[in-house]
């Protein structure tokens, strides 16, 4: 389950903030800083832990930074030197993916923005370079992109070829136009393409996943440019073909859900002679119950099919639609493809409320609508009656 910056989510009683910031993790951070002469590690830990209750995840990070900066040199160059001296060893360079580090090591990024953004830009960027090898500085590079775009971009040009893959990933992740939970950046979204031209050939999945996510963001802004760039990367052949195919699929996932022709063509899902029908097995269906339907497809040529379905919901004053994946299948000419689906009509979703009324299933194949069937959605107590 996705969790917001307040650290909530994952079920009743679960707190990501408590999992990440507690007496144990704060004790580890205090021991990191105990290497500094005169640093009161026990006092720091006690102060931080006493102030955790009632604060969300990001608020806890700010609180830790508040407690820490009071115990560090006031001048930023000396503060940065102390922060670097207390850093744990870099994350394992032999790993290739999912090595995010620990949230407690995000604090240098907060202090770099607070005290280095205006008057110590270069020293602050040096600090971010070291810190991101312990925990990603993707949120903290963005204020520098907004305040010092040319100087920060020049630094990222160098970092895109850094020996450490966490630094390389920061270049892609930190410049994403729609980075979740992060502050917006004023950068022209086309500018970071020069970094992705380098990074798409990276041999580390942690980096290429970021590149693909970045391209997926761009597909919502400049879809044609994304398809053009992906074609160019395929032609360059700097990346392993299987990894390049994965990057392409992941980069185009939102464009495919929208049925964009260029994205579908690039993935091999070309338009063809496909016909189909959809049969509803449960009509009416009650909110909370399963909608069951089957799809039959015919094609006059061998063709890979990407089959999605859209549910058209009745809404007050109109309708709304959501796209869902059904299946990818290799169809043979003249041989029908039959797909069955059971979809729970969840009535307790917090982000999308269901209303009784006339609904529909629309089947989409390789970006084209090929079949549609209606059904009635009723209240659960109506079905019981």
N, C-alpha and C positions, 0 to 999 in steps of 0.2 A: 504494500500500500504506500502511495506517495505521502510524504510527510512535509508539512509546511515548516517555515522557519521558526514557528513557536515550539517545534519539537513534539507536537501531538500526532496521534495516529497509531495504527497498528492494533486497535482493539481497546476495549474498555480497560481502564486502569494503566495502560501502557504509556510511558513517558520516555521518548528518545532523549530528552534533555537530562532526565535522571540517569539514564543509561550511560550517557557520554560524560556527564559532569557530576561527580560524586566524590566522597571522601577518598576513594581509591585512586581515581584518575587525577584528582587535585594533588594528592600525595606524590604521585609520580612526577607531576609538573614541578612541585616544590623541590623534589630531589634533583631535577635538572638544574634548577637555579641555585642549588646549594653549593655549586662549584664556584660561585662568585664570592669574593672576599666580603665578609660581614653580612651576607644575605641571611635574614632570619626566616629559614624555610618553614619552621613550625608555626611561627606567627602568621606568615603568609597563608599557609594552608588553612589555619583556623579561621582567619578573616574571610577567606573565599567561601569555605563551606558554610559558614554562618549566614552568608548572604545569598545562597543559591535558591532557597525556597521562594516560590512565587514568581520566579523569573523564567521566561522561556529560553529556548536554545540560544538564539542570537543575543538576548539580553544577558545571559550568563557569560558569553564570550566577552561582551563589553565590561561586565563586572570584573571578570578575571583581569582584563587589561587595566581597569582602574586600580585594582589592588597591586598589580605588578609595577605599573609605572611609578607609583609612589615610592617604590623601593629601588628604583633604577636611577642612574644619573639623569639630571634634568636636560642637559644638552643632547640633541638628537644624535650627533656622531658618536658620543660616548654611550648613549643608550643603545644604539645599533650594535656597537662593539660588544656590549654586555649580552644582548639578545643572541648574538651569534655564538658567543662563548658558551652559552647555556644550552645550545641546541643539541638534541640527541644525534647519533650518527644518521646519515642519510638513509632513506628507505632502500631496501635490498635492490641493487641494480640488476640482479639476475632474474627478477620477476618480470612478467610481461603484461600483466593485467590486474585490475581490481586491487591495487595496492594504494589505498587512499591515504593511509596514515591515520593520525588521531586528531580529533577536533581541538584538543588542548594545545596543539602546536599551530593553531591559526592565529594566536595572539600577536606574533611579530607583524603580521599583515595589518592588523588593526592599528598598532602603534606606528607603523610606517606611514599610514594614511594620516593619522592624527598629527604627527610631529615632523614628518618628512616631506609631505606633499608640496608645500609652498616654498620652503627655503632650503631643502636638502634633497632635491629630486634625485640626483644621481646616486647619492648614498642610500636613499630609500629603495631605489631599484636594485642596487647591489644586495640589500637585505632581502628583498622579495626573491631574488634569484637563489639565495641560499635557503630561505624558508620553504620555498615550494618543493624542495627536495625532501621535506619532512611532512608537509601537508599543503595541498594545492592553494595557491594564492590567486585563484581565478576571480574571486570577488574583489580583491584588493588591488589588482592591476588596473581595474576599470576606472577608478578616480584619476589615475595618472594618464590614461588614454584621453579622458575628458579635459584634464587641465593642461597636459603637455603632449598633445597628439603626435607631433613630428618627432620629438625626442624619444617618446616611448615606443613608437613604431620602429625607429632606428634600432632601439635595443632589442625589440622582438625579432627583427631581421637576423640578428646575431643568434638569439636564443633558439630560433627555429632549427639551427644546426648544432645545438649544444650536445655534448656527449651524454648528458643525463636525460632520460626520456620523460621524466616529470617536468623538466624545464621545457622540453619540446611540446608536451601536451598543454602546458600553460598558454603557449602562444595561440593555439587553436581554441582552447576552452575559454580563455579570458577575453577573446574578441568575438565570441558568439553574439549575434544580434539579439537573441531571445534566451539568454542564459537564465534558467529558472532561479527565482528568488533574488536575482542580482539587480543592482541598479542599472538603469539604461545607460548606453554609451552613445555619444553623438557622432561617432565615426560613420562615414559612408560605409554601408555594409559590403560594398564591392571591394573595399581596400584590403581586407584580410585575405582575399583570394590568393594574393601573392604568397602568403604563408602556407596556405593549403596546397598550393602547387608544389611546395617542397615536402610538406608533411604527409601527403597522401601516400607517398612511397615508403613511409616509415615501417620498420620491421616489428614494431611493438603494437599489439592490439589496443593497449591503453591510449595510444596516440591516434590510431586510425579510427577507433570508436568516436573519439572527440571530433575528428575530421568529418565523419559521417553525420554526427549530430549537428555540427555546424552547418553542413550542407543542407540538412533537413530544415534547419531554421531559415536558411536562404531560400529554400524552395517555396516558402510562404510569401516571399518578397519579390524574388526575381527568378521564377521557375525556369524560364528559357535559358538563362545564363547558367543555371545549375546543370541542366542536361548537356549543354554545350561543353562545359568544363569536364564533366564526367566522361564524355566521349573523347575529349582530348587526352585525359589521363589514361584511358584504355589504350589509345593509340600509342602513347609514350612507352607503355609496357615497363614502367619502372617498378611496379608493384607485382607481386605474385598474382597470377590470374584468379586464383580462388579468393584471395583476400580482396582483390579489386572488385570481384563480383559481389562479395559481402558488403563492401563499402557502398557500392552502387545501390544495392537493395535497401540498405539501411538509410542511405541519404534520400531515397525517393519514396519512403514509406508513406509520408503524408500526401505527396503528389499522386501516388497510386490510389489512395483512398478517395481523392478528389476526381479520379478518372482522367488525369491529364494525359493527353495523347502522346506527347513527347517522352514522358517518363515511362509509359507502358511500352512504347516502341523500343526504347533503349534496353528494357528488361526482357525483350523478346515476346511480349504480349501484344502482338500486332492485331489490328482489326481484321476480321475475317467473316466468312458466311456462317454465323452462329445463330441458331434459333432456339427457343426454349419455352418452357411453361413452368408454372409453379402451382402446386396444389396444397391448400391449407387443410390439415387434418383436424384441427381444433378450432371450431368457430361456432359460437363465440368462445373466447378465452378470458378467464378471470384474472384480474390483477393479482400477481403472486404465483400464478400457475404457468405451465409451459406451453408456449406456442410451438406446435409441431407442423412442419411443412416439408415438402419434397420438391426438388428441382430436377427437371429433365432437360438436357441440352443435346443438340444435334449440330454437327458441323460437316461440311462436304470436303474437308481436307484435314490432314494431320496437323494439329495445332495445340500449342500449350495454352491452357486456359487459366486465367486468374479470376476466380469466382468470388464475388462479394455480394452482400445483400444490404439493402437499406430498409430500415423501418421508418415508415411515415406515421408519426404520432399525431393524434388529435390534440390540439392545444386551444386554450381560450382565445378566440378571435382568429384562429388560423391553424397551421400545421407546422411541424418541425421534423427533421430527418436526422438519423444517425447511421453511420456506415459500420458494418461489421464484416470481419473476414469469414469466408466459408471454406474455400479449399483451392489449392493449385493442383491442376491435373493435366495430364497429357492426353488429349482426345484423339481418337482415330476416326478417319473419314467414315461416315455412315454408321458408326457405332454409338448408340445413345449413352450419355453419361448421366447417371442418376445419383443425386446427393440428397441425403436426409439431414434435417437439422431440428434440434430442440432448443428453444430460446426461452429462458426464464424472464417473464415480464415482471421484473422487480418493482415492487410498489414502495420500497423503503429507501430508494436511492436518494442521497442528500443533494445531488447535483442535477437531477432530472426527474421531475415528478410526472407520474402517469395520470391521465384523465380518461374516463370512459368515453367511448365513441368509435367512430369509423376509423380504422387503421389500415395499413397496407404493407405488404412485403414487395420490394422491388429488387429484382435480380440483375446484377451488373456483371458482365463478362468482358474482360479485356477493355474496361472503360466504357462499354456500351450497355444501355438498358435493353434487356431482351425479354423480360417477362414481369408481370405484376399481378398480384391478387390481393383482394381486400378481406378484412375480417373485422369483427366487432370485439372491442375490449369492454368488459363489464366489471362492476365492483365485485369484490370477493363474496360479500354477503348476498348479492343477487344470484350468484351461481349456487350458493348453498340453499337458497330458497327455491 
